[in-house]
Amino acid sequence: MCTRKILGLISVCKLPAHLAYLWSDSMPKKTKNPHAVALGRLGGLKGGKARTSKLTAEERRALARKAVLARWAKAKKKAQQKEQPPKP
């Protein structure tokens, strides 16, 4: 049984792909609620400052160290990829 849905109405198994594609293009696109977006942004702007104000100096230092190690690991991985010749 096919459980995957197209637009939540018709299962893929019952509708040919080319018809589903044409049908989905004619449907209106969903838009976000601007009020919900504004509220989410407000919380996001406050979140980082509120979190860091509650951390101790030792916790901030540990987070900073973890971030630096992650950046170094990423840079090291990128450098290793440049050194390797491309496979034919």
C-alpha positions as CSV (number, residue, x, y, z in Angstrom):
1,M,0.0,0.0,0.0
2,C,1.3,3.4,-0.9
3,T,1.3,5.9,2.0
4,R,3.0,8.9,0.3
5,K,0.6,11.6,-0.6
6,I,0.6,14.4,-3.1
7,L,-0.9,17.6,-1.6
8,G,-2.5,15.3,1.0
9,L,-5.3,14.2,-1.3
10,I,-4.2,11.6,-3.8
11,S,-1.7,8.8,-3.3
12,V,1.2,8.5,-5.7
13,C,0.2,4.9,-6.6
14,K,-3.2,6.0,-8.0
15,L,-2.2,9.0,-10.1
16,P,0.3,9.0,-13.0
17,A,3.3,11.2,-12.3
18,H,2.8,13.6,-15.2
19,L,-0.8,14.3,-14.1
20,A,0.2,14.8,-10.5
21,Y,2.9,17.3,-11.6
22,L,0.5,19.3,-13.8
23,W,-2.2,19.2,-11.0
24,S,0.2,20.4,-8.3
25,D,1.4,23.4,-10.4
26,S,-2.2,24.7,-10.7
27,M,-2.7,24.7,-6.9
28,P,-2.1,27.9,-5.0
29,K,1.2,28.1,-3.0
30,K,1.0,28.2,0.8
31,T,2.2,31.4,2.4
32,K,3.3,32.0,5.9
33,N,1.3,34.0,8.4
34,P,3.1,37.4,8.7
35,H,2.0,37.8,12.4
36,A,3.5,34.4,13.3
37,V,6.7,35.2,11.5
38,A,7.0,38.5,13.4
39,L,6.4,36.8,16.7
40,G,9.0,34.1,15.9
41,R,11.5,36.7,15.0
42,L,11.0,38.6,18.3
43,G,11.7,35.5,20.3
44,G,14.7,34.7,18.1
45,L,16.2,38.1,18.7
46,K,15.9,37.8,22.4
47,G,17.0,34.2,22.7
48,G,20.8,34.5,22.3
49,K,21.2,37.4,24.7
50,A,19.0,35.8,27.3
51,R,20.9,32.5,27.1
52,T,24.3,34.0,27.4
53,S,23.3,36.2,30.4
54,K,22.4,33.1,32.3
55,L,25.7,31.3,31.6
56,T,28.7,31.4,33.9
57,A,32.1,32.4,32.6
58,E,33.3,28.8,32.7
59,E,30.3,27.7,30.6
60,R,30.9,30.5,28.1
61,R,34.5,29.5,27.8
62,A,33.6,25.8,27.2
63,L,31.1,26.8,24.5
64,A,33.7,29.0,22.8
65,R,36.3,26.3,22.9
66,K,33.8,23.8,21.3
67,A,33.0,26.3,18.5
68,V,36.7,26.9,17.8
69,L,37.5,23.2,17.7
70,A,34.6,22.7,15.2
71,R,35.8,25.5,13.0
72,W,39.4,24.1,13.0
73,A,38.1,20.6,12.2
74,K,36.1,22.0,9.3
75,A,39.1,24.0,7.9
76,K,41.3,20.9,8.3
77,K,38.8,18.7,6.4
78,K,38.6,21.3,3.6
79,A,42.4,21.5,3.3
80,Q,42.7,17.7,3.1
81,Q,40.1,17.6,0.3
82,K,42.1,20.1,-1.7
83,E,45.2,18.0,-1.4
84,Q,43.6,14.9,-2.8
85,P,43.6,14.7,-6.6
86,P,40.2,14.2,-8.2
87,K,39.3,10.5,-9.0
88,P,38.9,9.7,-12.7
